[in-house]
Amino acid sequence: MKLYRGDSLPKETRGVNKLRRGKTFAELFPANGLIAKFADGGHSSLIEGKNLIDLVIEHIGYELNQPEQLLSDHSPMLSFSEKIETAFRFCTKRSKKIKYVECPSKEASHFIWKLDVDLPIESEPGIYDLRFKANSIHVRKDVELQLEQALVEEAKSGNLHAIASAYLNYMANQYVDADKQEHQAKLIDAVTFIQANNNSQKNNKLIFNALCRAKRDNEWLLYPCDPMDDGIGHSARFPLNENLHPIYLKAW
């Protein structure tokens, strides 16, 4: 299964405003992989007492200025699409079609995350439980190149900021590759899962919205499920691994 998620590069995601909301912290991707919005202002009360179908329909089916929007704004899940075009449209935040080409990372204006994974057997309709090891293999070359370029810039201009940032990413990759624990996440086929749990006990408007949008966008959800160090709740981070690939793009 190949799934895609779009993001802008760091220069386009700096600053705190609503257009940043929903980003997966692109500037940290060489170090942290993907981070769900729950890490940016989320708290346990948002998901307390809610089961998986509640989280899915509120993540996808929310209406503006309604209570469920708060959960969507700080969701513990990450949206993907079966179509790379849909992922690119979401990362540009524009309705009209924009052409793009693949390019080297240093020339890119955007990147697409590709999640390329062999699906295990469903644990229930639309739910796939992933088990994997952390691995920086698909970003390692770019991080090493970033460090080389930063060293050149520092030699020319004395700019230490770039080299500090690059070195932190390099060290983070070393940490990822030293991580031997097994990680876990749920991959959710949103349409199949919603249809299997479509019952009168749920908010019909949310169900309708979520199902329409999930069909329109060929949407899947990734739910990082590593337990927190204190044993309460789940981590919002989906670490780098051999199934997660960055694709660099240049809009034109």
Secondary structure, 3 states (H helix, E strand, C coil): CEEEEEEECHHHCCCCCCCCCCCCCHHHHHHHCEECHHHCCCCHHHCCCCCHHHHHHHHHHCCCCCCHHHHHHCCCCEEEECCHHHHHHHHHCCCCCCCEEECCHHHCCEEEEEEECCCCCCCECCEEEEEEEECCCCCHHHHHHHHHHHHHHHHHHCCHHHHHHHHHHHHHHHHHHHCCCEEEEEEEEHHHHHHHCCCCCCCHHHHHHHHHHHHHHCEEEEEECCECCCCCCECCEECCECCEEEEEEEEC
